[in-house]
Amino acid sequence: MAPRLVVKLNAITENTRKTIDRCRGFGVEVVGVTKGVSGLPPVAKAMVEGGIRTLGDSRLKNIRRMREAGLTQPVLLIRSPALSEVTETVRLCDASLNVDVGVLQALSEQALKAGQKHEALLMADLDTGREGIVPSDLPVVIREVLPLKGLNLRGLGVYFDMKSEDERHRPLILRLVRLAQDLGKEFNTPLSVVSGGSSNVFRSLVLEGGSLPGLNQLRIGTAILLGLSASIGPRRIQGFHHDTFLLDAELIEVKRRERTLGLLALGTIDVDPQFLFPTQPGITVLRATSDHTLVDLTESAPSFKVGDRLVFELGYPAMSRLVASENAQIEYQ
């Protein structure tokens, strides 16, 4: 039997409500990010039921999947579209994050053809290890963008690397807020959205009570989907659900030697073994090949045999790879 991925939609809805409630007190809007689940419509709908008004994804195929399932909420493309994707971006998305003037010009032209306006946020490169426009170039880009009749320039944003340290977030977001204020005054245009990052920023600036005036948007997936405040080095958020996604996998071999070892019928093509967390005590994930995952069963209480199934909670890399592989049978609860 293929691995099963059990998705608890009510738990995701509750995590969404708790995320929004915590951010609301700091004046921060939450964009519900669906890229980690490849835009699965039931998961997106669970976010919407929890209060999400704007969905975010980095892949147009995921957004198309949600649109075809009847989701009509505003969608933010959280990665700058390629030139070849401009037509579909305007068709599927209400807004996008951007780094290139040529792409912005093409978005404007396509939006005018479609008889609509496309909202744009400019991403600033604040030496975070991610993409963006260097601050000294932002005035030049804004000067080019403001006359484009098919665009509404909404504000500025920043990316943070998943491994970025908490102490880096506050000074860099302060810098982003000042940039938005200064550029807004210089060009006499409101840069009203300051989009400060993702779940790791949610942890350092909201959960720890240190939100900054001027920061008013976060793009959050991990905290909502898994109750974790970081994709790498996951930290559980107290009071959130962490069993929202459960992997149920079958043992196809059990070896009893000096240690009792088991082999699961999935590997690195399907999942990231570092982010499999056994729910049954005494089980340790050892390593994986492309097709198999090896687990140590020696310290577990039951005597496992071939055909028995192990259950794992998931970290973000394991969840996202498992959904994208389409090797697991998805069951919604």
Summary of the structure (lengths in Angstrom):
residues: 333
radius of gyration: 21.7
end to end distance: 19.4
largest distance: 74.0
contacts: 1169
relative contact order: 0.14
helix: 36%
strand: 25%
